[in-house]
Amino acid sequence: MANHKSALKRIRNSEAKRLRNRYQHKSTRTAIKKLKETESKAEAEKLFPSVVSMIDKLAKKNIIHDNKAANLKSSLSKHIAALS
């Protein structure tokens, strides 16, 4: 167990950050799945900016790697382009 006040605070902080990161990552994955399940192009194009924004925020906070964010955005835009 931690012996210093600062170590106890670090444990509390890191747990709070872990839960926040987990929530944001999961909600982004859910939004991506929702976008991929969309059949109409117009609806997908409407969802796309918000999903890209969520992905960019994850990359900015180092929850996911920058390259993974780029790959996700690329695959989503390809998916939207393929819709009729």
Chimera marker file (.cmm) of the C-alpha trace (Angstrom):
<marker_set name="trace">
<marker id="1" x="0.000" y="0.000" z="0.000" r="1" g="1" b="0" radius="0.5"/>
<marker id="2" x="1.112" y="3.589" z="-0.574" r="1" g="1" b="0" radius="0.5"/>
<marker id="3" x="3.111" y="5.264" z="2.159" r="1" g="1" b="0" radius="0.5"/>
<marker id="4" x="2.923" y="8.904" z="1.062" r="1" g="1" b="0" radius="0.5"/>
<marker id="5" x="0.092" y="11.377" z="0.695" r="1" g="1" b="0" radius="0.5"/>
<marker id="6" x="1.161" y="12.133" z="-2.863" r="1" g="1" b="0" radius="0.5"/>
<marker id="7" x="1.098" y="8.429" z="-3.757" r="1" g="1" b="0" radius="0.5"/>
<marker id="8" x="-2.446" y="8.122" z="-2.423" r="1" g="1" b="0" radius="0.5"/>
<marker id="9" x="-3.484" y="11.158" z="-4.456" r="1" g="1" b="0" radius="0.5"/>
<marker id="10" x="-1.827" y="9.693" z="-7.552" r="1" g="1" b="0" radius="0.5"/>
<marker id="11" x="-3.827" y="6.467" z="-7.084" r="1" g="1" b="0" radius="0.5"/>
<marker id="12" x="-7.077" y="8.439" z="-6.859" r="1" g="1" b="0" radius="0.5"/>
<marker id="13" x="-6.216" y="10.587" z="-9.872" r="1" g="1" b="0" radius="0.5"/>
<marker id="14" x="-5.140" y="7.699" z="-12.061" r="1" g="1" b="0" radius="0.5"/>
<marker id="15" x="-8.293" y="5.725" z="-11.265" r="1" g="1" b="0" radius="0.5"/>
<marker id="16" x="-10.505" y="8.696" z="-12.148" r="1" g="1" b="0" radius="0.5"/>
<marker id="17" x="-8.594" y="9.240" z="-15.403" r="1" g="1" b="0" radius="0.5"/>
<marker id="18" x="-8.783" y="5.529" z="-16.246" r="1" g="1" b="0" radius="0.5"/>
<marker id="19" x="-12.557" y="5.515" z="-15.848" r="1" g="1" b="0" radius="0.5"/>
<marker id="20" x="-12.950" y="8.708" z="-17.885" r="1" g="1" b="0" radius="0.5"/>
<marker id="21" x="-10.732" y="7.365" z="-20.687" r="1" g="1" b="0" radius="0.5"/>
<marker id="22" x="-12.607" y="4.060" z="-20.676" r="1" g="1" b="0" radius="0.5"/>
<marker id="23" x="-15.966" y="5.812" z="-20.936" r="1" g="1" b="0" radius="0.5"/>
<marker id="24" x="-14.835" y="8.073" z="-23.788" r="1" g="1" b="0" radius="0.5"/>
<marker id="25" x="-13.219" y="5.183" z="-25.684" r="1" g="1" b="0" radius="0.5"/>
<marker id="26" x="-16.298" y="2.988" z="-25.328" r="1" g="1" b="0" radius="0.5"/>
<marker id="27" x="-18.707" y="5.731" z="-26.387" r="1" g="1" b="0" radius="0.5"/>
<marker id="28" x="-16.545" y="6.440" z="-29.449" r="1" g="1" b="0" radius="0.5"/>
<marker id="29" x="-16.516" y="2.759" z="-30.409" r="1" g="1" b="0" radius="0.5"/>
<marker id="30" x="-20.306" y="2.686" z="-30.066" r="1" g="1" b="0" radius="0.5"/>
<marker id="31" x="-20.621" y="5.757" z="-32.319" r="1" g="1" b="0" radius="0.5"/>
<marker id="32" x="-18.354" y="4.123" z="-34.920" r="1" g="1" b="0" radius="0.5"/>
<marker id="33" x="-20.491" y="0.958" z="-34.898" r="1" g="1" b="0" radius="0.5"/>
<marker id="34" x="-23.642" y="3.055" z="-35.265" r="1" g="1" b="0" radius="0.5"/>
<marker id="35" x="-22.121" y="4.848" z="-38.258" r="1" g="1" b="0" radius="0.5"/>
<marker id="36" x="-21.055" y="1.566" z="-39.903" r="1" g="1" b="0" radius="0.5"/>
<marker id="37" x="-24.540" y="0.076" z="-39.449" r="1" g="1" b="0" radius="0.5"/>
<marker id="38" x="-26.162" y="3.086" z="-41.129" r="1" g="1" b="0" radius="0.5"/>
<marker id="39" x="-27.673" y="2.257" z="-44.512" r="1" g="1" b="0" radius="0.5"/>
<marker id="40" x="-28.433" y="5.732" z="-45.872" r="1" g="1" b="0" radius="0.5"/>
<marker id="41" x="-25.629" y="7.925" z="-47.145" r="1" g="1" b="0" radius="0.5"/>
<marker id="42" x="-27.258" y="11.157" z="-45.979" r="1" g="1" b="0" radius="0.5"/>
<marker id="43" x="-27.554" y="9.947" z="-42.394" r="1" g="1" b="0" radius="0.5"/>
<marker id="44" x="-23.987" y="8.624" z="-42.415" r="1" g="1" b="0" radius="0.5"/>
<marker id="45" x="-22.677" y="11.969" z="-43.692" r="1" g="1" b="0" radius="0.5"/>
<marker id="46" x="-24.590" y="13.695" z="-40.915" r="1" g="1" b="0" radius="0.5"/>
<marker id="47" x="-22.998" y="11.455" z="-38.230" r="1" g="1" b="0" radius="0.5"/>
<marker id="48" x="-19.484" y="11.544" z="-39.703" r="1" g="1" b="0" radius="0.5"/>
<marker id="49" x="-18.279" y="14.938" z="-38.323" r="1" g="1" b="0" radius="0.5"/>
<marker id="50" x="-19.241" y="14.099" z="-34.752" r="1" g="1" b="0" radius="0.5"/>
<marker id="51" x="-17.571" y="10.675" z="-34.925" r="1" g="1" b="0" radius="0.5"/>
<marker id="52" x="-14.393" y="12.180" z="-36.414" r="1" g="1" b="0" radius="0.5"/>
<marker id="53" x="-14.391" y="14.756" z="-33.624" r="1" g="1" b="0" radius="0.5"/>
<marker id="54" x="-14.628" y="12.009" z="-31.005" r="1" g="1" b="0" radius="0.5"/>
<marker id="55" x="-11.764" y="10.079" z="-32.646" r="1" g="1" b="0" radius="0.5"/>
<marker id="56" x="-9.599" y="13.213" z="-32.793" r="1" g="1" b="0" radius="0.5"/>
<marker id="57" x="-10.198" y="13.904" z="-29.104" r="1" g="1" b="0" radius="0.5"/>
<marker id="58" x="-9.099" y="10.367" z="-28.203" r="1" g="1" b="0" radius="0.5"/>
<marker id="59" x="-5.933" y="10.767" z="-30.261" r="1" g="1" b="0" radius="0.5"/>
<marker id="60" x="-5.193" y="14.178" z="-28.764" r="1" g="1" b="0" radius="0.5"/>
<marker id="61" x="-5.421" y="12.750" z="-25.240" r="1" g="1" b="0" radius="0.5"/>
<marker id="62" x="-3.269" y="9.723" z="-26.208" r="1" g="1" b="0" radius="0.5"/>
<marker id="63" x="-6.072" y="7.277" z="-25.489" r="1" g="1" b="0" radius="0.5"/>
<marker id="64" x="-5.526" y="5.903" z="-28.986" r="1" g="1" b="0" radius="0.5"/>
<marker id="65" x="-2.504" y="6.336" z="-31.262" r="1" g="1" b="0" radius="0.5"/>
<marker id="66" x="-2.545" y="9.043" z="-33.949" r="1" g="1" b="0" radius="0.5"/>
<marker id="67" x="-2.106" y="6.450" z="-36.700" r="1" g="1" b="0" radius="0.5"/>
<marker id="68" x="-5.035" y="4.405" z="-35.413" r="1" g="1" b="0" radius="0.5"/>
<marker id="69" x="-7.165" y="7.547" z="-35.456" r="1" g="1" b="0" radius="0.5"/>
<marker id="70" x="-6.137" y="8.209" z="-39.055" r="1" g="1" b="0" radius="0.5"/>
<marker id="71" x="-6.908" y="4.618" z="-40.052" r="1" g="1" b="0" radius="0.5"/>
<marker id="72" x="-10.338" y="4.761" z="-38.410" r="1" g="1" b="0" radius="0.5"/>
<marker id="73" x="-11.236" y="8.043" z="-40.104" r="1" g="1" b="0" radius="0.5"/>
<marker id="74" x="-10.031" y="6.744" z="-43.459" r="1" g="1" b="0" radius="0.5"/>
<marker id="75" x="-11.997" y="3.516" z="-43.228" r="1" g="1" b="0" radius="0.5"/>
<marker id="76" x="-15.135" y="5.403" z="-42.170" r="1" g="1" b="0" radius="0.5"/>
<marker id="77" x="-14.867" y="7.829" z="-45.074" r="1" g="1" b="0" radius="0.5"/>
<marker id="78" x="-14.373" y="4.886" z="-47.465" r="1" g="1" b="0" radius="0.5"/>
<marker id="79" x="-17.467" y="3.262" z="-45.990" r="1" g="1" b="0" radius="0.5"/>
<marker id="80" x="-19.520" y="6.422" z="-46.533" r="1" g="1" b="0" radius="0.5"/>
<marker id="81" x="-18.249" y="6.795" z="-50.096" r="1" g="1" b="0" radius="0.5"/>
<marker id="82" x="-19.295" y="3.216" z="-50.867" r="1" g="1" b="0" radius="0.5"/>
<marker id="83" x="-22.875" y="3.817" z="-49.704" r="1" g="1" b="0" radius="0.5"/>
<marker id="84" x="-25.426" y="4.605" z="-52.358" r="1" g="1" b="0" radius="0.5"/>
<link id1="1" id2="2" r="1" g="1" b="0" radius="0.2"/>
<link id1="2" id2="3" r="1" g="1" b="0" radius="0.2"/>
<link id1="3" id2="4" r="1" g="1" b="0" radius="0.2"/>
<link id1="4" id2="5" r="1" g="1" b="0" radius="0.2"/>
<link id1="5" id2="6" r="1" g="1" b="0" radius="0.2"/>
<link id1="6" id2="7" r="1" g="1" b="0" radius="0.2"/>
<link id1="7" id2="8" r="1" g="1" b="0" radius="0.2"/>
<link id1="8" id2="9" r="1" g="1" b="0" radius="0.2"/>
<link id1="9" id2="10" r="1" g="1" b="0" radius="0.2"/>
<link id1="10" id2="11" r="1" g="1" b="0" radius="0.2"/>
<link id1="11" id2="12" r="1" g="1" b="0" radius="0.2"/>
<link id1="12" id2="13" r="1" g="1" b="0" radius="0.2"/>
<link id1="13" id2="14" r="1" g="1" b="0" radius="0.2"/>
<link id1="14" id2="15" r="1" g="1" b="0" radius="0.2"/>
<link id1="15" id2="16" r="1" g="1" b="0" radius="0.2"/>
<link id1="16" id2="17" r="1" g="1" b="0" radius="0.2"/>
<link id1="17" id2="18" r="1" g="1" b="0" radius="0.2"/>
<link id1="18" id2="19" r="1" g="1" b="0" radius="0.2"/>
<link id1="19" id2="20" r="1" g="1" b="0" radius="0.2"/>
<link id1="20" id2="21" r="1" g="1" b="0" radius="0.2"/>
<link id1="21" id2="22" r="1" g="1" b="0" radius="0.2"/>
<link id1="22" id2="23" r="1" g="1" b="0" radius="0.2"/>
<link id1="23" id2="24" r="1" g="1" b="0" radius="0.2"/>
<link id1="24" id2="25" r="1" g="1" b="0" radius="0.2"/>
<link id1="25" id2="26" r="1" g="1" b="0" radius="0.2"/>
<link id1="26" id2="27" r="1" g="1" b="0" radius="0.2"/>
<link id1="27" id2="28" r="1" g="1" b="0" radius="0.2"/>
<link id1="28" id2="29" r="1" g="1" b="0" radius="0.2"/>
<link id1="29" id2="30" r="1" g="1" b="0" radius="0.2"/>
<link id1="30" id2="31" r="1" g="1" b="0" radius="0.2"/>
<link id1="31" id2="32" r="1" g="1" b="0" radius="0.2"/>
<link id1="32" id2="33" r="1" g="1" b="0" radius="0.2"/>
<link id1="33" id2="34" r="1" g="1" b="0" radius="0.2"/>
<link id1="34" id2="35" r="1" g="1" b="0" radius="0.2"/>
<link id1="35" id2="36" r="1" g="1" b="0" radius="0.2"/>
<link id1="36" id2="37" r="1" g="1" b="0" radius="0.2"/>
<link id1="37" id2="38" r="1" g="1" b="0" radius="0.2"/>
<link id1="38" id2="39" r="1" g="1" b="0" radius="0.2"/>
<link id1="39" id2="40" r="1" g="1" b="0" radius="0.2"/>
<link id1="40" id2="41" r="1" g="1" b="0" radius="0.2"/>
<link id1="41" id2="42" r="1" g="1" b="0" radius="0.2"/>
<link id1="42" id2="43" r="1" g="1" b="0" radius="0.2"/>
<link id1="43" id2="44" r="1" g="1" b="0" radius="0.2"/>
<link id1="44" id2="45" r="1" g="1" b="0" radius="0.2"/>
<link id1="45" id2="46" r="1" g="1" b="0" radius="0.2"/>
<link id1="46" id2="47" r="1" g="1" b="0" radius="0.2"/>
<link id1="47" id2="48" r="1" g="1" b="0" radius="0.2"/>
<link id1="48" id2="49" r="1" g="1" b="0" radius="0.2"/>
<link id1="49" id2="50" r="1" g="1" b="0" radius="0.2"/>
<link id1="50" id2="51" r="1" g="1" b="0" radius="0.2"/>
<link id1="51" id2="52" r="1" g="1" b="0" radius="0.2"/>
<link id1="52" id2="53" r="1" g="1" b="0" radius="0.2"/>
<link id1="53" id2="54" r="1" g="1" b="0" radius="0.2"/>
<link id1="54" id2="55" r="1" g="1" b="0" radius="0.2"/>
<link id1="55" id2="56" r="1" g="1" b="0" radius="0.2"/>
<link id1="56" id2="57" r="1" g="1" b="0" radius="0.2"/>
<link id1="57" id2="58" r="1" g="1" b="0" radius="0.2"/>
<link id1="58" id2="59" r="1" g="1" b="0" radius="0.2"/>
<link id1="59" id2="60" r="1" g="1" b="0" radius="0.2"/>
<link id1="60" id2="61" r="1" g="1" b="0" radius="0.2"/>
<link id1="61" id2="62" r="1" g="1" b="0" radius="0.2"/>
<link id1="62" id2="63" r="1" g="1" b="0" radius="0.2"/>
<link id1="63" id2="64" r="1" g="1" b="0" radius="0.2"/>
<link id1="64" id2="65" r="1" g="1" b="0" radius="0.2"/>
<link id1="65" id2="66" r="1" g="1" b="0" radius="0.2"/>
<link id1="66" id2="67" r="1" g="1" b="0" radius="0.2"/>
<link id1="67" id2="68" r="1" g="1" b="0" radius="0.2"/>
<link id1="68" id2="69" r="1" g="1" b="0" radius="0.2"/>
<link id1="69" id2="70" r="1" g="1" b="0" radius="0.2"/>
<link id1="70" id2="71" r="1" g="1" b="0" radius="0.2"/>
<link id1="71" id2="72" r="1" g="1" b="0" radius="0.2"/>
<link id1="72" id2="73" r="1" g="1" b="0" radius="0.2"/>
<link id1="73" id2="74" r="1" g="1" b="0" radius="0.2"/>
<link id1="74" id2="75" r="1" g="1" b="0" radius="0.2"/>
<link id1="75" id2="76" r="1" g="1" b="0" radius="0.2"/>
<link id1="76" id2="77" r="1" g="1" b="0" radius="0.2"/>
<link id1="77" id2="78" r="1" g="1" b="0" radius="0.2"/>
<link id1="78" id2="79" r="1" g="1" b="0" radius="0.2"/>
<link id1="79" id2="80" r="1" g="1" b="0" radius="0.2"/>
<link id1="80" id2="81" r="1" g="1" b="0" radius="0.2"/>
<link id1="81" id2="82" r="1" g="1" b="0" radius="0.2"/>
<link id1="82" id2="83" r="1" g="1" b="0" radius="0.2"/>
<link id1="83" id2="84" r="1" g="1" b="0" radius="0.2"/>
</marker_set>
